[in-house]
Amino acid sequence: MLSITKNQRLQPFFAAAAALILGATSCKSDKPKEEDATAKKPTDSVSVTMPTGLGSTIQYDPSKKYIFLAFDDGPQPPGTINCKNIFHEEGVKASFFLVGMHQFDPMRKRIVDSLDNSYPEFVTGNHSNTHGFRDNYRKFYSMPDSAVADFLIAEKSLNIKLKIARLPGMNTWAANGQIQGPKSSLNVAKRLDSIGYTVIGWDVEWQFIKGSTPKQSVDEMVNTVNKKFAEEYTYQPNTLVILAHDRMFAKPQYADSLRKFISTLKENKNYVFETLDHYPTVQNRH
């Protein structure tokens, strides 16, 4: 593992605070009414063939800063499509954490397939099947067996090829037995880690208000990213994971904000955009 940063030493304090604010990320989801909230338990993780290069190791350049765009709750058109198109047109890599029950029609299935077929530009990860039993985080994290089963259902339905997961509503990290985050989420994170998943939290969140309107301005977000790197205030050295939600960028004016955010960050030639299969805790598993 890489050396411990200031952020890692402060993680227990952040975890305690986060536990008091359950679901600090307003990760609300599409909810097909026919979907059963509590997952049935599959017997094992699904086996899939990984595209060439997926999960391979890269050599980090110590003079560079690595940005991981990691957007949640897809597929949620038109937001997911807008994000995908902007990232492609701007020439940056990104990762999408998907929710199994959001893939409920052929059009959304095609979106997922298009993301999967776009490696090395994009990587998809597991954000559970029911988005934490339909945002009932207290119940979800109090039932670790059912929660893990929920992730495994999503793994199968979404054909997840790389075992990276983000916990609904929880800034939690887990890999190789090293687990940090809100106390209520730790048992689920530990069990996912034990079956080969790397759980990815975030260093910076682009929050939203009033039903999915981006809260921070582009300038605020850029300044936050620059400050995090300058202060070495990230989970892993010289890397920064940005959380946002696809649906925030469904409207043209907010899609324009995302494009401006990306283009502004690109002006810094020391910034490199990567997919989460190359994040340090993923590369360093076992």
Order of alpha helices (4+ residues) and beta strands (2+ residues): alpha-beta-alpha-beta-alpha-beta-alpha-alpha-alpha-beta-beta-beta-alpha-beta-beta-beta-beta-alpha-beta-alpha-beta-alpha
